[in-house]
Amino acid sequence: MAVRRYRWKHRLINILESLLLMLSMLALLAFCAYLVWDKNGIWLVLISFSSFFIMMPVVSPSWLMRIYQAQPLDNRNFPEGIRLVKQLAKSANLPVAPRLFYLPSASPNAFSAGQRGNSTIAITQGILRIMNKRELAGVLAHEISHIHNNDLWIMGLADLISRLTLLMARVGMILLFLNLPFLFSGEISWLLVTLLIFSPYISIIMQLSLSRLREYEADLFAVGLTDDPQGLAQALEKLEYFEAKLWQRIFMPGRPKLEPSILRSHPPTSQRVERLLSMAQQAKSRSDGNDMIGHNITPAPRHRSRWHWPGSSL
């Protein structure tokens, strides 16, 4: 019961913060439009935003899997994995369980694509090689959480807002360049000009903050599906460890990432693990499910994919 209260408290905070960030991004976009075209600019942005949103292409998850030459998994070659996905999808009240695919890459990763009624989850050879059943359940629950919470749709919307903000800023800079005499006559506020210049960067920072919040939310929702925060925490620690190269594991264990947290799309693994372990201390310890999950998938050559994973990943 304590774990449930903890989870729902932080879920509510994440949802409110996500809503605040989305509204702030929209307000920044509207303000840039106002600086460029006054009130008419706001109406133009609203019409453009609505048009882009309605006509925004919906990419088929199965088509994405074909692009990456992913192999569909079923009860013949991965029965335990299929059973896990169905159980977790049922717990998440998804109308249809996501289809599971296998990518022949040694890089340990998983990502989801699609929406509640039509979704896929891809897992790599690398993740099957290092995860036991308990950890894989946490990873799959995390991806199903992204699907349940419509995170792909939310992040697509945030990306659209950022792109429109960048467009407004560029149009504004062109208009300022064409009206240089007015710029130095004192009739134009330099403070507003500075805000217009930096508005795309502010929007991107808010978009990355939103992405980190959605990752926290997916972690919390996944714990609600598995009732096993420690399993997901162990999976995250393994993923971070195996993402490093061999020499880094030997000579730079626990190395910090160079980029600042504000420029990351995912929260630091240490913070995610800390939140999960704080819930694990309140939950009854689980000892089952530590065996390696079985499958009959033909091993593929170990190589790192040159592509970035689409959709929402760990």
Phi and psi in degrees as GROMACS dihedral restraints (atoms count N, CA, C in turn):
[ dihedral_restraints ]
;  ai    aj    ak    al  type     phi  dphi    fc
    3     4     5     6     1   -63.6    20    10
    4     5     6     7     1   -39.5    20    10
    6     7     8     9     1   -63.8    20    10
    7     8     9    10     1   -40.2    20    10
    9    10    11    12     1   -65.1    20    10
   10    11    12    13     1   -41.7    20    10
   12    13    14    15     1   -64.4    20    10
   13    14    15    16     1   -42.0    20    10
   15    16    17    18     1   -60.4    20    10
   16    17    18    19     1   -45.1    20    10
   18    19    20    21     1   -64.2    20    10
   19    20    21    22     1   -47.0    20    10
   21    22    23    24     1   -69.9    20    10
   22    23    24    25     1   -33.2    20    10
   24    25    26    27     1   -61.4    20    10
   25    26    27    28     1   -48.2    20    10
   27    28    29    30     1   -73.3    20    10
   28    29    30    31     1   -30.6    20    10
   30    31    32    33     1   -63.0    20    10
   31    32    33    34     1   -43.5    20    10
   33    34    35    36     1   -62.7    20    10
   34    35    36    37     1   -42.2    20    10
   36    37    38    39     1   -62.5    20    10
   37    38    39    40     1   -43.4    20    10
   39    40    41    42     1   -62.2    20    10
   40    41    42    43     1   -42.7    20    10
   42    43    44    45     1   -64.4    20    10
   43    44    45    46     1   -44.8    20    10
   45    46    47    48     1   -64.7    20    10
   46    47    48    49     1   -41.1    20    10
   48    49    50    51     1   -66.9    20    10
   49    50    51    52     1   -37.9    20    10
   51    52    53    54     1   -63.5    20    10
   52    53    54    55     1   -43.1    20    10
   54    55    56    57     1   -63.4    20    10
   55    56    57    58     1   -41.3    20    10
   57    58    59    60     1   -63.9    20    10
   58    59    60    61     1   -40.6    20    10
   60    61    62    63     1   -65.8    20    10
   61    62    63    64     1   -41.7    20    10
   63    64    65    66     1   -63.3    20    10
   64    65    66    67     1   -43.3    20    10
   66    67    68    69     1   -65.6    20    10
   67    68    69    70     1   -36.2    20    10
   69    70    71    72     1   -66.4    20    10
   70    71    72    73     1   -40.0    20    10
   72    73    74    75     1   -64.0    20    10
   73    74    75    76     1   -42.0    20    10
   75    76    77    78     1   -65.1    20    10
   76    77    78    79     1   -40.1    20    10
   78    79    80    81     1   -64.1    20    10
   79    80    81    82     1   -40.5    20    10
   81    82    83    84     1   -64.3    20    10
   82    83    84    85     1   -41.2    20    10
   84    85    86    87     1   -62.0    20    10
   85    86    87    88     1   -45.2    20    10
   87    88    89    90     1   -63.9    20    10
   88    89    90    91     1   -38.4    20    10
   90    91    92    93     1   -66.3    20    10
   91    92    93    94     1   -41.6    20    10
   93    94    95    96     1   -62.0    20    10
   94    95    96    97     1   -41.7    20    10
   96    97    98    99     1   -64.1    20    10
   97    98    99   100     1   -36.9    20    10
   99   100   101   102     1   -66.2    20    10
  100   101   102   103     1   -39.5    20    10
  102   103   104   105     1   -64.3    20    10
  103   104   105   106     1   -32.7    20    10
  105   106   107   108     1   -83.5    20    10
  106   107   108   109     1   -45.8    20    10
  108   109   110   111     1  -131.8    20    10
  109   110   111   112     1    23.3    20    10
  111   112   113   114     1    57.7    20    10
  112   113   114   115     1  -146.2    20    10
  114   115   116   117     1   -64.6    20    10
  115   116   117   118     1   -32.4    20    10
  117   118   119   120     1   -62.3    20    10
  118   119   120   121     1   -31.1    20    10
  120   121   122   123     1   -64.4    20    10
  121   122   123   124     1   -37.5    20    10
  123   124   125   126     1   -64.1    20    10
  124   125   126   127     1   -43.9    20    10
  126   127   128   129     1   -64.4    20    10
  127   128   129   130     1   -38.8    20    10
  129   130   131   132     1   -63.9    20    10
  130   131   132   133     1   -41.2    20    10
  132   133   134   135     1   -65.4    20    10
  133   134   135   136     1   -42.3    20    10
  135   136   137   138     1   -61.5    20    10
  136   137   138   139     1   -42.6    20    10
  138   139   140   141     1   -67.2    20    10
  139   140   141   142     1   -44.2    20    10
  141   142   143   144     1   -64.0    20    10
  142   143   144   145     1   -43.7    20    10
  144   145   146   147     1   -61.4    20    10
  145   146   147   148     1   -45.2    20    10
  147   148   149   150     1   -63.2    20    10
  148   149   150   151     1   -40.7    20    10
  150   151   152   153     1   -66.5    20    10
  151   152   153   154     1   -46.7    20    10
  153   154   155   156     1   -60.8    20    10
  154   155   156   157     1   -40.6    20    10
  156   157   158   159     1   -66.1    20    10
  157   158   159   160     1   -41.7    20    10
  159   160   161   162     1   -69.1    20    10
  160   161   162   163     1   -40.3    20    10
  162   163   164   165     1   -91.2    20    10
  163   164   165   166     1     2.3    20    10
  165   166   167   168     1   -59.5    20    10
  166   167   168   169     1   121.8    20    10
  168   169   170   171     1   -65.3    20    10
  169   170   171   172     1   139.6    20    10
  171   172   173   174     1  -100.8    20    10
  172   173   174   175     1   112.1    20    10
  174   175   176   177     1   -82.3    20    10
  175   176   177   178     1   129.9    20    10
  177   178   179   180     1   -67.0    20    10
  178   179   180   181     1   128.7    20    10
  180   181   182   183     1   -59.3    20    10
  181   182   183   184     1   -37.7    20    10
  183   184   185   186     1   -65.1    20    10
  184   185   186   187     1   -35.8    20    10
  186   187   188   189     1   -64.6    20    10
  187   188   189   190     1   -40.4    20    10
  189   190   191   192     1   -61.1    20    10
  190   191   192   193     1   -40.5    20    10
  192   193   194   195     1   -64.3    20    10
  193   194   195   196     1   -36.3    20    10
  195   196   197   198     1   -67.7    20    10
  196   197   198   199     1   -37.0    20    10
  198   199   200   201     1   -60.1    20    10
  199   200   201   202     1   -41.0    20    10
  201   202   203   204     1   -88.5    20    10
  202   203   204   205     1     8.3    20    10
  204   205   206   207     1    54.6    20    10
  205   206   207   208     1    40.3    20    10
  207   208   209   210     1   -79.3    20    10
  208   209   210   211     1   145.5    20    10
  210   211   212   213     1   -97.4    20    10
  211   212   213   214     1   131.1    20    10
  213   214   215   216     1   -69.2    20    10
  214   215   216   217     1   141.3    20    10
  216   217   218   219     1  -105.7    20    10
  217   218   219   220     1   146.0    20    10
  219   220   221   222     1  -144.6    20    10
  220   221   222   223     1  -171.0    20    10
  222   223   224   225     1   -67.4    20    10
  223   224   225   226     1   -16.8    20    10
  225   226   227   228     1   -78.1    20    10
  226   227   228   229     1   -42.0    20    10
  228   229   230   231     1  -105.7    20    10
  229   230   231   232     1   -12.6    20    10
  231   232   233   234     1  -152.0    20    10
  232   233   234   235     1    60.0    20    10
  234   235   236   237     1   -61.4    20    10
  235   236   237   238     1   -41.1    20    10
  237   238   239   240     1   -68.3    20    10
  238   239   240   241     1   -37.2    20    10
  240   241   242   243     1   -65.7    20    10
  241   242   243   244     1   -43.3    20    10
  243   244   245   246     1   -62.5    20    10
  244   245   246   247     1   -41.5    20    10
  246   247   248   249     1   -63.9    20    10
  247   248   249   250     1   -40.9    20    10
  249   250   251   252     1   -61.0    20    10
  250   251   252   253     1   -46.8    20    10
  252   253   254   255     1   -61.0    20    10
  253   254   255   256     1   -43.7    20    10
  255   256   257   258     1   -64.4    20    10
  256   257   258   259     1   -41.7    20    10
  258   259   260   261     1   -64.2    20    10
  259   260   261   262     1   -44.7    20    10
  261   262   263   264     1   -67.7    20    10
  262   263   264   265     1   -39.7    20    10
  264   265   266   267     1   -64.1    20    10
  265   266   267   268     1   -37.7    20    10
  267   268   269   270     1   -65.2    20    10
  268   269   270   271     1   -42.4    20    10
  270   271   272   273     1   -64.1    20    10
  271   272   273   274     1   -32.4    20    10
  273   274   275   276     1   -85.2    20    10
  274   275   276   277     1     0.4    20    10
  276   277   278   279     1    61.0    20    10
  277   278   279   280     1    34.9    20    10
  279   280   281   282     1   -77.0    20    10
  280   281   282   283     1   139.3    20    10
  282   283   284   285     1   -64.8    20    10
  283   284   285   286     1   -32.4    20    10
  285   286   287   288     1  -137.3    20    10
  286   287   288   289     1   135.5    20    10
  288   289   290   291     1   -68.6    20    10
  289   290   291   292     1   139.2    20    10
  291   292   293   294     1   -61.2    20    10
  292   293   294   295     1   145.8    20    10
  294   295   296   297     1   -80.1    20    10
  295   296   297   298     1   139.4    20    10
  297   298   299   300     1  -100.8    20    10
  298   299   300   301     1   134.7    20    10
  300   301   302   303     1  -128.6    20    10
  301   302   303   304     1   157.9    20    10
  303   304   305   306     1  -120.3    20    10
  304   305   306   307     1   130.0    20    10
  306   307   308   309     1  -110.4    20    10
  307   308   309   310     1   127.2    20    10
  309   310   311   312     1   -78.1    20    10
  310   311   312   313     1    66.2    20    10
  312   313   314   315     1  -128.7    20    10
  313   314   315   316     1   139.8    20    10
  315   316   317   318     1   -76.9    20    10
  316   317   318   319     1   -13.8    20    10
  318   319   320   321     1   -71.2    20    10
  319   320   321   322     1   121.3    20    10
  321   322   323   324     1   -73.3    20    10
  322   323   324   325     1   113.9    20    10
  324   325   326   327     1  -159.8    20    10
  325   326   327   328     1   163.9    20    10
  327   328   329   330     1  -150.9    20    10
  328   329   330   331     1   145.3    20    10
  330   331   332   333     1  -150.2    20    10
  331   332   333   334     1   158.0    20    10
  333   334   335   336     1  -119.1    20    10
  334   335   336   337     1   158.3    20    10
  336   337   338   339     1  -149.2    20    10
  337   338   339   340     1   151.6    20    10
  339   340   341   342     1    99.8    20    10
  340   341   342   343     1  -170.6    20    10
  342   343   344   345     1  -122.5    20    10
  343   344   345   346     1  -177.8    20    10
  345   346   347   348     1   -55.0    20    10
  346   347   348   349     1   -41.7    20    10
  348   349   350   351     1   -85.7    20    10
  349   350   351   352     1   -10.9    20    10
  351   352   353   354     1  -153.5    20    10
  352   353   354   355     1    94.2    20    10
  354   355   356   357     1  -141.4    20    10
  355   356   357   358     1   161.9    20    10
  357   358   359   360     1  -138.3    20    10
  358   359   360   361     1   155.2    20    10
  360   361   362   363     1  -129.0    20    10
  361   362   363   364     1   130.3    20    10
  363   364   365   366     1  -111.4    20    10
  364   365   366   367     1   135.7    20    10
  366   367   368   369     1  -125.8    20    10
  367   368   369   370     1   147.9    20    10
  369   370   371   372     1   -97.9    20    10
  370   371   372   373     1   165.0    20    10
  372   373   374   375     1   -58.2    20    10
  373   374   375   376     1   -38.4    20    10
  375   376   377   378     1   -61.5    20    10
  376   377   378   379     1   -38.7    20    10
  378   379   380   381     1   -73.5    20    10
  379   380   381   382     1   -33.3    20    10
  381   382   383   384     1   -68.6    20    10
  382   383   384   385     1   -29.2    20    10
  384   385   386   387     1   -72.3    20    10
  385   386   387   388     1   -31.0    20    10
  387   388   389   390     1  -107.7    20    10
  388   389   390   391     1   -15.4    20    10
  390   391   392   393     1   -96.2    20    10
  391   392   393   394     1   140.5    20    10
  393   394   395   396     1   -90.9    20    10
  394   395   396   397     1   179.4    20    10
  396   397   398   399     1   -63.2    20    10
  397   398   399   400     1   -40.7    20    10
  399   400   401   402     1   -62.2    20    10
  400   401   402   403     1   -43.8    20    10
  402   403   404   405     1   -70.4    20    10
  403   404   405   406     1   -40.2    20    10
  405   406   407   408     1   -64.4    20    10
  406   407   408   409     1   -35.2    20    10
  408   409   410   411     1   -60.5    20    10
  409   410   411   412     1   -39.8    20    10
  411   412   413   414     1   -65.1    20    10
  412   413   414   415     1   -41.0    20    10
  414   415   416   417     1   -64.1    20    10
  415   416   417   418     1   -47.3    20    10
  417   418   419   420     1   -64.2    20    10
  418   419   420   421     1   -38.2    20    10
  420   421   422   423     1   -64.0    20    10
  421   422   423   424     1   -37.5    20    10
  423   424   425   426     1   -62.5    20    10
  424   425   426   427     1   -44.4    20    10
  426   427   428   429     1   -68.2    20    10
  427   428   429   430     1   -38.8    20    10
  429   430   431   432     1   -65.3    20    10
  430   431   432   433     1   -32.6    20    10
  432   433   434   435     1   -63.1    20    10
  433   434   435   436     1   -41.8    20    10
  435   436   437   438     1   -59.1    20    10
  436   437   438   439     1   -41.3    20    10
  438   439   440   441     1   -67.1    20    10
  439   440   441   442     1   -47.0    20    10
  441   442   443   444     1   -61.0    20    10
  442   443   444   445     1   -40.7    20    10
  444   445   446   447     1   -85.0    20    10
  445   446   447   448     1     4.3    20    10
  447   448   449   450     1    56.4    20    10
  448   449   450   451     1    36.6    20    10
  450   451   452   453     1   -64.9    20    10
  451   452   453   454     1   -32.4    20    10
  453   454   455   456     1   -65.2    20    10
  454   455   456   457     1   -39.5    20    10
  456   457   458   459     1   -68.1    20    10
  457   458   459   460     1   -43.5    20    10
  459   460   461   462     1   -62.4    20    10
  460   461   462   463     1   -45.1    20    10
  462   463   464   465     1   -71.5    20    10
  463   464   465   466     1   -30.8    20    10
  465   466   467   468     1   -64.1    20    10
  466   467   468   469     1   -39.2    20    10
  468   469   470   471     1   -65.4    20    10
  469   470   471   472     1   -43.3    20    10
  471   472   473   474     1   -63.6    20    10
  472   473   474   475     1   -38.4    20    10
  474   475   476   477     1   -64.6    20    10
  475   476   477   478     1   -39.1    20    10
  477   478   479   480     1   -63.2    20    10
  478   479   480   481     1   -41.9    20    10
  480   481   482   483     1   -62.8    20    10
  481   482   483   484     1   -42.9    20    10
  483   484   485   486     1   -62.5    20    10
  484   485   486   487     1   -40.4    20    10
  486   487   488   489     1   -66.7    20    10
  487   488   489   490     1   -40.2    20    10
  489   490   491   492     1   -67.4    20    10
  490   491   492   493     1   -35.7    20    10
  492   493   494   495     1   -63.9    20    10
  493   494   495   496     1   -42.3    20    10
  495   496   497   498     1   -61.8    20    10
  496   497   498   499     1   -41.1    20    10
  498   499   500   501     1   -62.2    20    10
  499   500   501   502     1   -45.3    20    10
  501   502   503   504     1   -61.2    20    10
  502   503   504   505     1   -41.3    20    10
  504   505   506   507     1   -64.4    20    10
  505   506   507   508     1   -41.8    20    10
  507   508   509   510     1   -67.4    20    10
  508   509   510   511     1   -41.3    20    10
  510   511   512   513     1   -62.3    20    10
  511   512   513   514     1   -42.5    20    10
  513   514   515   516     1   -62.0    20    10
  514   515   516   517     1   -41.0    20    10
  516   517   518   519     1   -66.7    20    10
  517   518   519   520     1   -35.5    20    10
  519   520   521   522     1   -65.0    20    10
  520   521   522   523     1   -43.4    20    10
  522   523   524   525     1   -64.6    20    10
  523   524   525   526     1   -38.2    20    10
  525   526   527   528     1   -64.8    20    10
  526   527   528   529     1   -39.8    20    10
  528   529   530   531     1   -64.4    20    10
  529   530   531   532     1   -37.1    20    10
  531   532   533   534     1   -75.3    20    10
  532   533   534   535     1   -12.3    20    10
  534   535   536   537     1  -125.4    20    10
  535   536   537   538     1    45.5    20    10
  537   538   539   540     1   -56.7    20    10
  538   539   540   541     1   -39.0    20    10
  540   541   542   543     1   -58.1    20    10
  541   542   543   544     1   -39.4    20    10
  543   544   545   546     1   -69.9    20    10
  544   545   546   547     1   -27.4    20    10
  546   547   548   549     1   -65.1    20    10
  547   548   549   550     1   -34.8    20    10
  549   550   551   552     1  -101.3    20    10
  550   551   552   553     1     6.2    20    10
  552   553   554   555     1   -89.2    20    10
  553   554   555   556     1    -5.6    20    10
  555   556   557   558     1    87.8    20    10
  556   557   558   559     1     0.3    20    10
  558   559   560   561     1   -82.2    20    10
  559   560   561   562     1   -13.5    20    10
  561   562   563   564     1  -115.9    20    10
  562   563   564   565     1   133.2    20    10
  564   565   566   567     1   -75.8    20    10
  565   566   567   568     1   125.3    20    10
  567   568   569   570     1   -68.1    20    10
  568   569   570   571     1   -27.9    20    10
  570   571   572   573     1   -63.0    20    10
  571   572   573   574     1   -42.9    20    10
  573   574   575   576     1   -69.5    20    10
  574   575   576   577     1   -36.0    20    10
  576   577   578   579     1   -63.5    20    10
  577   578   579   580     1   -43.1    20    10
  579   580   581   582     1   -61.7    20    10
  580   581   582   583     1   -43.1    20    10
  582   583   584   585     1   -62.4    20    10
  583   584   585   586     1   -39.1    20    10
  585   586   587   588     1   -64.4    20    10
  586   587   588   589     1   -39.4    20    10
  588   589   590   591     1   -65.6    20    10
  589   590   591   592     1   -43.5    20    10
  591   592   593   594     1   -92.5    20    10
  592   593   594   595     1    -1.3    20    10
  594   595   596   597     1   -59.2    20    10
  595   596   597   598     1   -39.5    20    10
  597   598   599   600     1   -61.8    20    10
  598   599   600   601     1   -37.5    20    10
  600   601   602   603     1   -70.3    20    10
  601   602   603   604     1   -38.5    20    10
  603   604   605   606     1   -62.4    20    10
  604   605   606   607     1   -41.5    20    10
  606   607   608   609     1   -64.4    20    10
  607   608   609   610     1   -41.3    20    10
  609   610   611   612     1   -65.2    20    10
  610   611   612   613     1   -40.7    20    10
  612   613   614   615     1   -62.1    20    10
  613   614   615   616     1   -40.9    20    10
  615   616   617   618     1   -67.3    20    10
  616   617   618   619     1   -36.2    20    10
  618   619   620   621     1   -63.6    20    10
  619   620   621   622     1   -42.3    20    10
  621   622   623   624     1   -65.9    20    10
  622   623   624   625     1   -37.6    20    10
  624   625   626   627     1   -62.5    20    10
  625   626   627   628     1   -40.8    20    10
  627   628   629   630     1   -62.5    20    10
  628   629   630   631     1   -42.4    20    10
  630   631   632   633     1   -60.1    20    10
  631   632   633   634     1   -42.7    20    10
  633   634   635   636     1   -64.1    20    10
  634   635   636   637     1   -38.8    20    10
  636   637   638   639     1   -64.4    20    10
  637   638   639   640     1   -39.2    20    10
  639   640   641   642     1   -67.2    20    10
  640   641   642   643     1   -30.7    20    10
  642   643   644   645     1   -67.7    20    10
  643   644   645   646     1   -43.0    20    10
  645   646   647   648     1   -59.8    20    10
  646   647   648   649     1   -42.8    20    10
  648   649   650   651     1   -64.3    20    10
  649   650   651   652     1   -39.7    20    10
  651   652   653   654     1   -65.0    20    10
  652   653   654   655     1   -36.9    20    10
  654   655   656   657     1   -61.7    20    10
  655   656   657   658     1   -46.8    20    10
  657   658   659   660     1   -65.3    20    10
  658   659   660   661     1   -41.9    20    10
  660   661   662   663     1   -67.0    20    10
  661   662   663   664     1   -37.6    20    10
  663   664   665   666     1   -61.9    20    10
  664   665   666   667     1   -39.0    20    10
  666   667   668   669     1   -63.7    20    10
  667   668   669   670     1   -34.9    20    10
  669   670   671   672     1   -64.9    20    10
  670   671   672   673     1   -28.5    20    10
  672   673   674   675     1   -81.2    20    10
  673   674   675   676     1   -37.7    20    10
  675   676   677   678     1   -99.5    20    10
  676   677   678   679     1   -20.9    20    10
  678   679   680   681     1    55.3    20    10
  679   680   681   682     1    34.9    20    10
  681   682   683   684     1  -144.8    20    10
  682   683   684   685     1    76.6    20    10
  684   685   686   687     1   -62.9    20    10
  685   686   687   688     1   -31.2    20    10
  687   688   689   690     1   -69.0    20    10
  688   689   690   691     1   -32.3    20    10
  690   691   692   693     1   -62.1    20    10
  691   692   693   694     1   -44.8    20    10
  693   694   695   696     1   -68.9    20    10
  694   695   696   697     1   -38.0    20    10
  696   697   698   699     1   -60.6    20    10
  697   698   699   700     1   -43.7    20    10
  699   700   701   702     1   -63.1    20    10
  700   701   702   703     1   -38.7    20    10
  702   703   704   705     1   -64.1    20    10
  703   704   705   706     1   -42.9    20    10
  705   706   707   708     1   -64.0    20    10
  706   707   708   709     1   -40.8    20    10
  708   709   710   711     1   -64.8    20    10
  709   710   711   712     1   -39.8    20    10
  711   712   713   714     1   -63.9    20    10
  712   713   714   715     1   -43.3    20    10
  714   715   716   717     1   -61.5    20    10
  715   716   717   718     1   -43.6    20    10
  717   718   719   720     1   -65.5    20    10
  718   719   720   721     1   -38.3    20    10
  720   721   722   723     1   -65.1    20    10
  721   722   723   724     1   -46.4    20    10
  723   724   725   726     1   -81.1    20    10
  724   725   726   727     1   -11.1    20    10
  726   727   728   729     1   -70.0    20    10
  727   728   729   730     1   -27.0    20    10
  729   730   731   732     1   -76.1    20    10
  730   731   732   733     1   154.3    20    10
  732   733   734   735     1   -77.1    20    10
  733   734   735   736     1   164.0    20    10
  735   736   737   738     1   -57.9    20    10
  736   737   738   739     1   -45.6    20    10
  738   739   740   741     1   -65.3    20    10
  739   740   741   742     1   -30.4    20    10
  741   742   743   744     1   -70.2    20    10
  742   743   744   745     1   -36.8    20    10
  744   745   746   747     1   -65.2    20    10
  745   746   747   748     1   -35.0    20    10
  747   748   749   750     1   -79.0    20    10
  748   749   750   751     1   -48.9    20    10
  750   751   752   753     1   -98.9    20    10
  751   752   753   754     1   -17.5    20    10
  753   754   755   756     1  -132.3    20    10
  754   755   756   757     1    54.7    20    10
  756   757   758   759     1   -65.7    20    10
  757   758   759   760     1   139.9    20    10
  759   760   761   762     1    67.2    20    10
  760   761   762   763     1    25.6    20    10
  762   763   764   765     1   -64.9    20    10
  763   764   765   766     1   139.2    20    10
  765   766   767   768     1   -79.2    20    10
  766   767   768   769     1   149.6    20    10
  768   769   770   771     1   -75.6    20    10
  769   770   771   772     1   145.3    20    10
  771   772   773   774     1   -74.7    20    10
  772   773   774   775     1   -35.3    20    10
  774   775   776   777     1   -73.1    20    10
  775   776   777   778     1   142.5    20    10
  777   778   779   780     1   -65.5    20    10
  778   779   780   781     1   153.7    20    10
  780   781   782   783     1   -59.2    20    10
  781   782   783   784     1   -32.0    20    10
  783   784   785   786     1   -66.7    20    10
  784   785   786   787     1   -19.0    20    10
  786   787   788   789     1  -103.8    20    10
  787   788   789   790     1    13.9    20    10
  789   790   791   792     1  -100.9    20    10
  790   791   792   793     1   145.0    20    10
  792   793   794   795     1   -82.7    20    10
  793   794   795   796     1   -19.4    20    10
  795   796   797   798     1  -119.2    20    10
  796   797   798   799     1   146.2    20    10
  798   799   800   801     1   -66.5    20    10
  799   800   801   802     1   158.4    20    10
  801   802   803   804     1   -57.4    20    10
  802   803   804   805     1   137.9    20    10
  804   805   806   807     1   -58.0    20    10
  805   806   807   808     1   -36.2    20    10
  807   808   809   810     1   -60.6    20    10
  808   809   810   811     1   -38.5    20    10
  810   811   812   813     1   -70.2    20    10
  811   812   813   814     1   -39.3    20    10
  813   814   815   816     1   -64.6    20    10
  814   815   816   817     1   -43.7    20    10
  816   817   818   819     1   -65.0    20    10
  817   818   819   820     1   -39.9    20    10
  819   820   821   822     1   -60.6    20    10
  820   821   822   823     1   -42.7    20    10
  822   823   824   825     1   -63.7    20    10
  823   824   825   826     1   -42.6    20    10
  825   826   827   828     1   -66.6    20    10
  826   827   828   829     1   -42.0    20    10
  828   829   830   831     1   -68.9    20    10
  829   830   831   832     1   -29.3    20    10
  831   832   833   834     1   -65.8    20    10
  832   833   834   835     1   -29.8    20    10
  834   835   836   837     1   -78.0    20    10
  835   836   837   838     1   -35.6    20    10
  837   838   839   840     1   -62.8    20    10
  838   839   840   841     1   -32.4    20    10
  840   841   842   843     1   -66.1    20    10
  841   842   843   844     1   -24.1    20    10
  843   844   845   846     1   -93.8    20    10
  844   845   846   847     1   -10.2    20    10
  846   847   848   849     1  -101.5    20    10
  847   848   849   850     1   158.0    20    10
  849   850   851   852     1   -69.9    20    10
  850   851   852   853     1   133.4    20    10
  852   853   854   855     1   -62.9    20    10
  853   854   855   856     1   139.6    20    10
  855   856   857   858     1  -112.9    20    10
  856   857   858   859     1   137.5    20    10
  858   859   860   861     1  -119.0    20    10
  859   860   861   862     1    -7.8    20    10
  861   862   863   864     1   -84.9    20    10
  862   863   864   865     1   162.1    20    10
  864   865   866   867     1    82.0    20    10
  865   866   867   868     1    17.6    20    10
  867   868   869   870     1   -90.3    20    10
  868   869   870   871     1     0.8    20    10
  870   871   872   873     1   -78.5    20    10
  871   872   873   874     1   153.0    20    10
  873   874   875   876     1   -69.3    20    10
  874   875   876   877     1   136.7    20    10
  876   877   878   879     1   -76.4    20    10
  877   878   879   880     1   140.0    20    10
  879   880   881   882     1   -90.3    20    10
  880   881   882   883     1   148.5    20    10
  882   883   884   885     1  -158.9    20    10
  883   884   885   886     1   161.4    20    10
  885   886   887   888     1  -115.2    20    10
  886   887   888   889     1    33.7    20    10
  888   889   890   891     1   -80.1    20    10
  889   890   891   892     1   134.1    20    10
  891   892   893   894     1   -67.1    20    10
  892   893   894   895     1   123.5    20    10
  894   895   896   897     1   -60.0    20    10
  895   896   897   898     1   144.4    20    10
  897   898   899   900     1  -113.1    20    10
  898   899   900   901     1   160.5    20    10
  900   901   902   903     1   -58.0    20    10
  901   902   903   904     1   142.2    20    10
  903   904   905   906     1   -80.8    20    10
  904   905   906   907     1   118.7    20    10
  906   907   908   909     1  -154.9    20    10
  907   908   909   910     1   157.3    20    10
  909   910   911   912     1   -92.1    20    10
  910   911   912   913     1   130.6    20    10
  912   913   914   915     1   -67.0    20    10
  913   914   915   916     1   141.7    20    10
  915   916   917   918     1   -82.4    20    10
  916   917   918   919     1    -8.1    20    10
  918   919   920   921     1   -98.7    20    10
  919   920   921   922     1   152.0    20    10
  921   922   923   924     1   -86.0    20    10
  922   923   924   925     1   143.1    20    10
  924   925   926   927     1   -68.0    20    10
  925   926   927   928     1   131.9    20    10
  927   928   929   930     1   -81.1    20    10
  928   929   930   931     1   174.0    20    10
  930   931   932   933     1    70.3    20    10
  931   932   933   934     1  -153.2    20    10
  933   934   935   936     1  -107.5    20    10
  934   935   936   937     1   124.2    20    10
  936   937   938   939     1  -116.7    20    10
  937   938   939   940     1   174.9    20    10
